[in-house]
Amino acid sequence: MHGEVVTVELADSAPPRFIAPHHVPLVVCFEDEHLAVIDKPAGMVVHPAPGHWDDTLVNALVARGTDLAQSAPGRPGIVHRLDRDTSGLMLVAKNDLAHRRLGAAIAARHVKRTYATLAWGHLNDSPTEVNQPIGRHPTDRKRMVIRPDGRPARTDFEVVARYESVELLRAELHSGRTHQIRVHLQHLGHPVVGDAVYASGGSRRISGGPRGLAERLEGLVPRQALHAALLRFKHPISRVPMSFRSEWPQDLVPGLQLVAGQVDPQNWLAYLGFFKAGDD
């Protein structure tokens, strides 16, 4: 009624969002009371966000009863991320101490993250270092670009196998910016095969005789051909060195087999010499 005074008390912070369990199988490469190493499939978002509140990796971890560090509100346990359509190895912290120490190790570049990727064309030099800052696109907030005021970013690329119109590359991160490998390869003029965002023309970049094979390859690759294949770090509590490998994923095998010819090994990355003696 007129003249009444209504008092509203607002909480100091919003209550935590309930994380619904999402029952899907996960490949767990290692687990103890402090951390887990997960081989994330392509197509899975890492943590809850608009449009994906209940079907993420975090939801799947909750469903299996995994303890998760709570020091990162909204993304419990997540130490580093992979793009939705990037597959491969990820670290998950199960308590806050492990989360702090793993986060500090990543910041100090003591966690080695190495990716396998198919990229269009051929690098001029191998190895090649790209040291270019990355920031948000000025008008498209879902894209990243190289810009002078961006955050420092460095990726080292090395050719593992060269084919007619593509190369299998080994990419090692020295920082962890959003879309870093994809943006740096686009900058080099050799975007990731199957990358819908940073394709820069995709198979249309290839001219002459190889064009037909490039178009077939593009039809066989269902998503960006980028896979987190190697993860090396020291255990945050015991300090024991740990190393994990993940082979080239099955959904990307038809594309690699097409460009490689009749070869069909069970373990493509090991067969092609992607892994090195020092990776263990």
N, C-alpha and C positions, 0 to 999 in steps of 0.2 A: 504494500500500500504506500501511498504518498507519504514521504517523511520517514519511512523506515530505513534503517542502516543495515546493510548486509556486510558481514565480515568473512573474508575467505582466507584461510591459512594455506600457504603453498609450501610443499616440502622443499628442503634444501636441494634435493636432487630427485630426478625421476626414478621411480622404482625400477629395479632391473627387469628387463624383458625375460619372460619365461622362455626357455629354450626347449622346444618340443622335440622328443626323440624321433629320429628318422631311421627306420630299420632297413638298412642296406648293408651288404657285406663290404668289408674293408680289407685290404691287404696290409697287414701289420708286419713289417720287416724286423722290428725289434721293440721290446717293451720291458721296462722295469718300473720301480716305484717313482722314478723321477721324470722319465720322458718316454716318448714313443716315436718311432720312425714309420711313417705311413707312405705307401705307394699310391698316390692319389690318381684316380681315373680321370680322363678327360671328360668335360661336361659337368663336373661338380664344382660348385662355388665353395670357397674355403670357409667363410663365416657368414652369419646372418646379416642381411642388408635388404633394403627395399627391393621387392620382387622375389626375394629368396630368404624368407624368414624361417622356413622349417624343412629345407631339403639340402642343407649344406654339410660339409665335412664335420663341422662342430656338432650339428644335430645327430649325425651318424655316430660320432664318438660318445655323445650323451646316451644314445640308445644302447650301446654296448657296455655302458657303465664305467667308462674311462674317467678317472679323476682328471680335472683340468685346472690349471693355474687360473686364478681370478684377478691377477694384477693388470689385465688388459680388458677393461669393460667393453662388452659387446662382442668380443672375440676371444673368449677364454681359451687359454692354452696355445694360441697361435703365436709362433715365434717369427715366422716369415710366411709369405704367401706365394701361391702360384695362380696364374690367370685361370679362369674357368676352363678354357679349352687347351690348357697346357697340362700334360700328365707328368707323373714322376714323384720323386722323393721329397718328403716334407718332415720337418721337425715339429713335434708337439710337446709342450711342457706340461707336466702333470702337477707341479706345485710352483709356488711363487719364487722360491729360491732358484729352482732350475730355470724358470722363465727369465729372471733377472740376469743370471750368468750366461745363458745362451744368447740373450739379446745383446749383452755386452761383447760377447765373442764375435757375433756377427758385425757389430759396429767396429770392432777392432780388426775385422777381416781375418779372423781365425777360423771361421767356418767356410770350408771350400765347397762351392756349389758349381757343378759342371753340367752343361746341357748338351744334348745331341739335337741337331736341327738340319733339315734339308733347306737349302737356300738356292734361289734362282741364280744362274750364271756362274762365273768363276772369279774368285778373289785374285787380285793382282799379286798379292804377296801372302805368304803363309809362313809363320804366324803374322797376324795383323792385330794391332791394338787400336781400339776406338776409345778415345777419352773426350767425350762431349757431354755437356750438361743437358739434363732433361727436365722439362716442366710441362704444365698443362697447355693444351692448345688454346689459343686466345678466344676462340669462338665455339669450339666443340669440346665440351668438358669431359667427354669419354675418351678422347685421344690425347696422346702425349707427343711432344715434339722436342727437337733440339733447339734450345734458345739460350742466349747468353746469361739470362738471369735464372736459369734452371739450377737444379741441384747437381753437384758433380757426379759423374757416372763413367765407369770404365769397364769395358768388356774386352777380353782377349779371344780372338778367333784363330782356329787352326784347321786346315783341310785334312780330313780323315780319308775321304774317297772322292775322286772327281769323275763325273759322268758327263754325258753329252751336253746337257743343258742345266744341270744342277750339281751341287756339291753337298756331301755330308760333312758338316762342320762340328768341331768341338768348341764350345763357347764357355768360357769361365768368367763368372761374375766377380768383380772387385767392389761392387756396390749393389744395392738392391732396389733400384727405382722401378716404378710401375712400367711394365711393357719394355723394359730396358733392352733386352736382346732384340726384340722385334723392331724397336725404333733405331737402334744402332745399325742393324742390317739394312733397313730401309735407307739410312743415311749413306751407307756404302754403295747403294744401288743394287743390292742383292737381297731382297726381302725374303722372308720365310715362305716356303711353299704352303699354300692353303690358308694364308693369313688374309682374312676378309677385310681387316681394318687397314693394314699397312702393305697391301699387296703391290701397289704401284704398277698395276697392269697385269700381274701374274704371268700366265703363259703367253700373253700377247707381247711380252717383252722379247720373246724368242722368235727369231726370224729364220727363214730358209728351211732346209730339210728337217732340223730338229723340232720345228714347230708342232708337227703332228704328234710326236711323242710327248712333248710338253703339255699339249692339251689333254692327252690321255692320262698323263700323270695327275693333272689338276682334277680330273674327274674321279680318280681313285682315292685322293686324299680328302678325308671328310672334315678336317679341321686343320688348324695351324700345326705344321710338322715340327713341334718343339717338345722336348721331353727332358725332364730333370733326371739325368742318368747316374749321377755320382754325388755322394754327400759324404764329406769328411769333417770330423770335429773331435774335440776332446770332451769326454763325458763331464758335464758341469759339476759333478760331485766327486767322482773318483779320479778324474783327470786322465783316464785311460783313453788312448786314441781309438777312434771308431771310424769305420769306413763301410759304406753301403753302395751297392750297385743295382741298377734297374735296367733291364734289357729294353731294346726298341719295342714299343708297344704293338700289339697285334693289329690294331686298327690302322696303323701306318705301314705295316709290312707289305701290302700289295703295291704301294707306291714305290717303296725302295726296291722291291723285287723287279718291278717293271724297268727301272733305270739301270739296275745292276745286271740284267740279262737272266740267264738260266740258273744262276746261283741261288740256292735256297737253304741257307744254314738255319738251324734252330735259334742260334744266338747271333744276331746280325752284328751288334756292336763289338762283341768279343772277336768275331770272325774278321771284321774289318780293321781291327787294331785300335778301336776307340779308347779302350782302357790301357793305361800305362803301368809300368812296374811300380812307380811311385804312388799310384792311387791306393795301394793297400795300406 
